[in-house]
Amino acid sequence: MSDTLVLALDIGGTNARGEVLDAGLGRPLASASLPTPYGDGEATLTTIERLCGQLMDSLDPIDRGRVRAVGLGVPGIIEGQTGVVRLASNLGWVGTPVGDRLSERVALPVHVHHDVTVAGLAEHRLGAGAGTDDLVAVFIGTGIAATIVSGGQAVEGGLHQAGELGHVPIVPDGRPCPCGQRGCLEMYCSARAIGHAYAAAIGRPGATSLDVVNDLGTDPRADAVWAEAIDWLAHGLMGVITLLSPSRLVLGGGLSAAGDTLVVPLRERLLALAHVATVPPIVTAQLGQRAGVLGSALATFRRLDVASL
């Protein structure tokens, strides 16, 4: 096994997390996290620079010399080969050469990855998708995105934008989405959309999808909001299942914490809708918040041509 180390980072809308990992992807040599600024691109870059500094400062001189690169997992639309982030509105980046600019600050090569693609890669290699070469991992949180694994390889697409499931329009002239389209899937069944629907139903601003799950069986309004969201999600996933025929469907993101409360009715609805496609086994993700960091490390070792687990 190589003695190469990487700084593996996962930059979310709320927190930026990082670990120092070797190719064995075992216990991290160091870990750190910082709050992510909202909508300020320069402040975000500074936060990531500080995070890298904290990780490097936690290492002894010998290990610092083994660090060869930074793996950066970020949300949005990215050009993985160039390190340019075309759009990550929550982070304040539009057409920003994040890879080059961060590399100048930390004096290390920076490899930029789509956060959901690499999180799904980690679940495939190390988590709920282990043992199958064809799966779809769907992460449901503030938005919805997916990782497609075919023949054991994550599919990025020729334009490196595969997996934007949440922005597939499912309702003509439907609800406006911040992306500029109308009727996007995530406007109907993301955790944020579920919370907004429940808040409107009960007249309590700030209600969340967790409130819906907690109130199931005791408040008919929660039951109705949940059932509608499951129906929309099933319709969105039916297209994916029919097109790709994956052997396993992995559900990740914050909403997956609902466990069987999500999986059981979703599977029942998919079975009712399916006439051509075969509904695969549905499981919840296993790696939790580490999925993005581990996936960033995996993808970066691959870019470095270093064998990893």
C-alpha positions in Angstrom: 0.0 0.0 0.0 1.3 3.5 -0.9 2.5 5.8 1.8 0.8 8.7 0.0 -1.6 10.9 2.1 -4.4 13.2 0.9 -6.4 15.9 2.5 -10.0 14.7 1.8 -12.6 17.5 2.1 -16.3 17.6 1.9 -17.7 21.1 1.6 -21.4 21.3 2.5 -23.7 24.2 2.8 -23.5 24.2 6.6 -20.2 22.6 7.5 -16.8 22.0 5.8 -15.3 18.7 6.9 -11.9 17.2 6.3 -9.7 14.2 7.1 -6.1 13.2 6.4 -6.3 9.7 4.9 -3.9 7.1 3.5 -4.8 4.7 0.7 -6.1 2.2 3.3 -8.9 4.6 4.2 -8.9 3.5 7.8 -8.7 5.7 10.8 -7.9 9.3 9.8 -4.5 10.7 10.9 -6.3 14.0 11.5 -9.8 15.5 11.2 -11.3 18.9 11.5 -14.4 20.9 10.6 -15.4 24.5 10.2 -18.8 26.3 9.5 -19.3 27.1 5.8 -20.0 30.7 4.9 -23.2 31.2 2.9 -23.0 32.7 -0.5 -19.6 34.3 -0.2 -17.1 32.8 -2.6 -14.0 34.4 -1.2 -15.0 33.6 2.4 -15.6 30.0 1.4 -12.1 29.7 -0.2 -10.6 31.2 3.0 -12.5 28.7 5.1 -11.2 25.8 3.0 -7.7 27.2 3.2 -8.0 27.4 7.0 -9.3 23.8 7.2 -6.4 22.6 5.2 -4.0 24.5 7.5 -5.6 22.9 10.6 -5.3 19.4 9.1 -1.6 20.0 8.1 -0.8 21.5 11.5 -2.1 18.3 13.2 0.5 16.2 11.4 4.1 15.5 12.4 6.8 16.7 9.9 7.2 13.3 8.3 3.5 12.9 7.6 3.2 16.4 6.3 5.8 15.5 3.7 3.6 12.5 2.6 0.6 14.7 1.7 0.4 14.9 -2.1 -2.9 16.5 -2.9 -6.2 17.9 -1.7 -9.4 16.2 -2.7 -12.3 18.7 -2.7 -15.9 17.5 -2.8 -18.3 20.3 -3.5 -22.0 20.6 -4.5 -23.2 22.2 -7.7 -22.2 22.0 -11.4 -18.5 21.4 -11.7 -15.9 20.7 -14.4 -13.9 18.0 -12.6 -11.0 17.9 -15.1 -10.4 21.7 -14.9 -11.4 22.3 -11.3 -13.8 25.0 -12.3 -17.1 25.3 -10.4 -19.6 26.6 -12.9 -22.3 27.1 -10.3 -22.5 26.5 -6.5 -24.8 29.2 -5.4 -24.7 28.4 -1.7 -20.9 28.6 -1.7 -20.9 31.8 -3.8 -19.1 30.4 -6.8 -20.1 31.1 -10.4 -17.5 30.1 -13.1 -14.8 30.0 -10.3 -11.5 28.2 -11.0 -11.6 26.8 -7.5 -9.0 24.1 -8.1 -6.3 26.6 -9.3 -7.1 29.2 -6.7 -7.0 26.9 -3.8 -3.9 25.2 -5.1 -2.1 28.6 -5.0 -3.2 29.1 -1.4 -2.2 25.7 0.0 0.7 24.8 -2.3 -0.7 21.4 -3.2 -2.5 20.0 -6.2 -6.3 20.3 -5.8 -8.7 17.8 -7.4 -12.3 19.0 -7.4 -15.1 16.4 -7.3 -18.9 16.5 -7.3 -19.9 15.8 -3.7 -22.7 13.4 -4.4 -20.8 11.5 -7.1 -18.0 10.8 -4.6 -20.3 10.1 -1.7 -22.0 7.5 -3.9 -18.6 6.1 -4.9 -17.8 5.6 -1.2 -21.1 3.9 -0.5 -20.4 1.6 -3.5 -16.9 0.7 -2.4 -17.2 0.8 1.4 -20.9 1.0 2.4 -24.4 0.0 1.5 -23.5 -0.6 -2.1 -20.6 -3.0 -1.5 -20.8 -6.2 -3.5 -22.7 -4.9 -6.5 -21.3 -3.3 -9.7 -24.5 -1.6 -10.8 -26.4 0.7 -8.5 -28.0 4.1 -8.1 -27.4 6.0 -4.9 -29.9 8.8 -4.3 -29.0 11.5 -1.7 -32.1 13.4 -0.4 -31.5 16.4 1.7 -31.9 20.1 0.9 -31.9 19.0 -2.7 -31.7 15.7 -4.5 -28.8 14.2 -6.5 -27.7 10.8 -7.5 -24.7 8.7 -8.2 -24.9 6.1 -11.0 -22.5 3.2 -10.8 -22.3 1.0 -13.9 -19.9 -1.9 -14.4 -18.2 -0.9 -11.1 -17.5 2.7 -12.3 -19.2 5.9 -11.3 -20.8 7.5 -14.4 -19.9 11.2 -14.7 -21.2 11.6 -18.3 -19.4 13.1 -21.2 -20.2 16.6 -19.9 -19.5 15.6 -16.3 -23.0 16.5 -15.0 -24.6 13.0 -14.6 -26.7 12.6 -11.5 -28.7 15.8 -11.3 -31.8 13.9 -10.5 -33.4 16.6 -8.4 -33.4 18.9 -11.5 -35.3 16.5 -13.7 -38.6 18.3 -14.4 -41.6 16.1 -13.5 -44.4 18.6 -13.5 -45.0 20.8 -16.6 -45.2 24.4 -15.5 -44.8 23.2 -11.9 -43.3 24.9 -8.9 -40.4 27.3 -9.6 -37.0 26.0 -8.7 -34.0 28.2 -7.8 -32.2 26.6 -10.7 -34.5 28.5 -13.1 -36.6 25.6 -14.2 -40.1 24.8 -13.1 -41.4 21.5 -11.7 -38.1 20.0 -10.7 -38.3 16.7 -8.7 -36.6 18.2 -5.6 -39.3 20.9 -5.3 -41.7 18.1 -4.4 -39.9 15.5 -2.3 -36.6 16.8 -1.0 -36.3 17.2 2.8 -36.7 21.0 2.3 -39.8 20.6 0.1 -41.4 18.2 2.7 -40.7 20.7 5.5 -42.2 23.6 3.5 -45.3 21.5 2.7 -45.9 20.6 6.3 -45.3 24.2 7.5 -48.0 25.4 5.0 -50.3 22.6 6.1 -50.1 23.3 9.9 -49.5 27.1 9.7 -46.1 26.9 11.5 -43.2 28.4 9.7 -40.0 26.6 10.1 -41.4 23.0 10.3 -39.0 20.4 8.9 -39.1 17.0 7.4 -38.1 15.6 10.8 -41.2 17.1 12.2 -43.2 15.3 9.6 -41.6 12.0 10.4 -42.1 12.5 14.2 -45.8 13.4 13.7 -46.6 10.4 11.4 -49.6 8.5 12.8 -50.6 11.3 15.1 -51.3 14.1 12.7 -53.2 13.4 9.5 -51.6 16.4 7.9 -48.2 14.9 8.4 -49.4 11.6 6.9 -50.8 13.4 3.9 -47.5 15.4 3.3 -45.4 12.2 3.7 -47.6 10.2 1.3 -47.5 12.8 -1.4 -43.7 13.1 -1.1 -43.3 9.4 -1.4 -45.5 9.3 -4.4 -43.5 12.0 -6.2 -40.2 10.3 -5.2 -41.5 7.0 -6.5 -42.4 8.6 -9.9 -39.0 10.2 -10.1 -37.2 7.0 -9.3 -39.3 4.8 -11.6 -37.8 6.6 -14.6 -34.3 5.9 -13.2 -35.0 2.3 -12.5 -36.6 1.7 -15.9 -33.8 3.4 -17.8 -30.8 1.9 -15.9 -32.1 -1.3 -14.3 -29.7 -1.1 -11.2 -29.3 -4.1 -9.0 -29.5 -2.0 -5.9 -31.0 1.4 -4.9 -29.2 3.2 -2.0 -30.9 6.1 -0.3 -28.7 8.6 1.5 -28.8 12.1 2.7 -30.7 13.5 5.7 -34.0 12.0 4.8 -32.6 8.5 4.8 -32.4 8.7 8.6 -36.1 7.9 8.5 -35.1 4.3 7.7 -38.0 1.9 7.1 -40.5 4.8 7.5 -39.1 5.9 4.1 -38.0 2.6 2.5 -41.1 0.5 3.1 -43.8 2.8 1.6 -41.4 3.9 -1.2 -40.9 0.2 -2.2 -44.6 -0.4 -2.0 -45.3 2.6 -4.3 -42.6 1.6 -6.7 -44.0 -2.0 -6.9 -47.5 -0.5 -7.6 -46.1 1.7 -10.4 -43.8 -0.9 -12.0 -45.1 -2.8 -15.1 -41.9 -3.0 -17.2 -39.0 -2.4 -14.8 -38.0 -4.7 -11.9 -37.8 -2.9 -8.6 -34.4 -3.6 -7.0 -33.6 -4.0 -3.3 -33.7 -0.6 -1.5 -31.3 0.0 1.3 -30.2 3.1 3.3 -26.7 4.5 3.2 -24.2 3.3 5.9 -21.4 5.8 6.0 -23.3 8.9 7.2 -21.4 12.2 7.2 -18.1 10.5 6.3 -19.4 9.4 2.9 -18.3 12.6 1.2 -14.9 12.7 2.8 -14.2 9.0 2.1 -15.4 9.4 -1.5 -13.3 12.5 -2.0 -10.2 10.5 -0.9 -11.1 7.6 -3.2 -11.5 9.8 -6.2 -8.3 11.7 -5.4 -6.2 8.5 -5.1 -7.6 7.5 -8.4 -6.5 10.8 -10.0 -3.1 10.2 -8.5 -3.0 6.7 -9.8 -2.6 5.3 -6.3 -4.3 2.0 -5.5 -6.8 2.3 -2.6 -9.4 0.1 -1.0 
